[in-house]
């Protein structure tokens, strides 16, 4: 499934179907080899001009950080879970 999604995303990016490509939880898929690492790095190096790529997830590979224009880390200050409220469909997942 990951290979199909990866190929779909690459195709959409390369054929100009989008100006922004967001791949949520990319870092985990990359880390566990569900996305071909070298192919991903190559894509980022040669991505179409004007395409913004947003990759989310924690503990990014340093090679990805080096290629990035922006790297942000979001830290929880307050969350409903702290009050015993469990994850809610449509909000946390």
Secondary structure as the mmCIF struct_conf table of DSSP 4:
data_model
#
loop_
_struct_conf.conf_type_id
_struct_conf.id
_struct_conf.beg_label_comp_id
_struct_conf.beg_label_asym_id
_struct_conf.beg_label_seq_id
_struct_conf.end_label_comp_id
_struct_conf.end_label_asym_id
_struct_conf.end_label_seq_id
HELX_RH_AL_P HELX_RH_AL_P1 UNK A 2 UNK A 14
TURN_TY1_P TURN_TY1_P1 UNK A 15 UNK A 16
BEND BEND1 UNK A 19 UNK A 19
STRN STRN1 UNK A 20 UNK A 23
TURN_TY1_P TURN_TY1_P2 UNK A 24 UNK A 25
HELX_RH_AL_P HELX_RH_AL_P2 UNK A 26 UNK A 31
TURN_TY1_P TURN_TY1_P3 UNK A 32 UNK A 33
BEND BEND2 UNK A 34 UNK A 35
HELX_RH_AL_P HELX_RH_AL_P3 UNK A 37 UNK A 45
BEND BEND3 UNK A 46 UNK A 46
HELX_LH_PP_P HELX_LH_PP_P1 UNK A 47 UNK A 48
TURN_TY1_P TURN_TY1_P4 UNK A 49 UNK A 50
STRN STRN2 UNK A 52 UNK A 55
BEND BEND4 UNK A 58 UNK A 59
HELX_RH_AL_P HELX_RH_AL_P4 UNK A 62 UNK A 67
BEND BEND5 UNK A 69 UNK A 69
BEND BEND6 UNK A 77 UNK A 77
HELX_RH_3T_P HELX_RH_3T_P1 UNK A 80 UNK A 83
TURN_TY1_P TURN_TY1_P5 UNK A 84 UNK A 84
HELX_LH_PP_P HELX_LH_PP_P2 UNK A 85 UNK A 87
TURN_TY1_P TURN_TY1_P6 UNK A 89 UNK A 92
#
